[in-house]
Amino acid sequence: MGWSKVLIFAALLVLLAACSDDISSPVGHEFPTKLYPYEVTYDAATYRQRRDNLVQRIPSGSLILLTTNSVYLRNGDVNYDFRPSSVFYYLTGFDEPNAVAVIRETGGAPSSSQLVMFVEQRSGSSVQWLGSVYGPEGAVTYFGADSAYGSWMVGGWLKQLLASGTVGDVYANLDDNDETRAVFTQAGGDTHSVHNVDSYVDEMRIIKDDLEMRLLQRAVDVSVQAFAEGIRSIAPLKYEYEVESVFDLVLRMNGCPRTAFTTIVASGPNSTTIHYTANKRQMVSGDLVMIDFGAEYGYYAGDVTRTVPVNGTFTSEQAAVYDIVSTSLDAVLAAAKPGVSFEYLSGLNVDILIEGLLQKGVITGTKSAIISSNQYRLYIPASLGHSIGLDVHDPWSKGNYNERILRENMVLAIEPHLYLGAGDLTVSPAYRGVCARIEEDIRITSTGCEILSASLPRKRAEIEAMTNK
Ligand SMILES: [Mn+2]
């Protein structure tokens, strides 16, 4: 290395040191939610805006009570990794365990929100063993709390407030975290009506804001990169978990702490099990392997599926089934735009898939009879898709989401599939046990949709070209 290079290298080190100073907090804790080297995603204004939005949706004078996950025991003295509750995180951006948030409106027109937080405090040997936490000071400085206290104070504080006669009904994240009701009851909350706030927050979560879009795109990008490496690693005689390990490596190398859900690597006969997660079979030439994988980045979920021939070439039956699914996906993506109902897209998907099966002689009968008798559910057992976000099956999945009308900035996973059972006598023998699913993540734009996972090929010939032949 010449002197000029040494100087450039030294200058880079100084620059990196300066960057890392920018993202450190004075309380000796890493800046909130530093998810990727030198990328700061914490955005207090966005979370405040969500709280302001929420208080305008629920009756005036109400109190919103939110808790997040604890750290849960796995076995012995080993804990599961902590992951915040989604509704709590959506409204606070706070990602330490055992915290409570109380949100109230400030009054005025339009009304805005006030946030009181109760967070973990550490000192002495607990800092030595576990590291520092934000503490009440950090909750105010970085998370926009108007006031903050140690977690141990929440019971007394809440009891006093509920007894003051200034609080109307209580809205709590009851589904999001099952510890919220206990906090409420311990504070003598029986005197107040408690409602579930989750459905109000769910309506907000369905439309993604700019911060969410950035995190979702990153989660999808890492997922796509994992597929690019993972598909290359598929070969006869490899075990399913070997392929899974390649996905996991790419995930961790990209700053993602974990997958958004348990990875499915389902080869051969396992592919007929929709949620197969054991991933321990040795794959053989002639199998198809269905891989459903999603990275979690900044607590947002990617969710992508590809179906790949283990030896690099689809058989003619596998190719026929794959192409039917691929044709339907193309049609659904072309039709997805604001104003279109999810029910319409689901119907379009079923029409195309059943027509394809009939045309190829995979099944016999008439399309109308197969649909009206629900026979089609044998081959299309799952939904066409779902919303993704902080949860891989985002709130959209609750209730009758078929009635949902697509709107701009909804983000959906679209996953047409055909599952032809190994023992299904309605299916022509050569096609029994053949399953294919292809899943893309999309954002609804003002005029159509943008495929967030577009850089991962999905056409049959492209998939064949990607495999390790
Ligand atoms: Mn999915």
Boltz pocket constraint, residues with backbone or C-beta under 6 A from the ligand:
constraints:
  - pocket:
      binder: B
      contacts: [[A, 303], [A, 392], [A, 413], [A, 415], [A, 439]]
      max_distance: 6.0
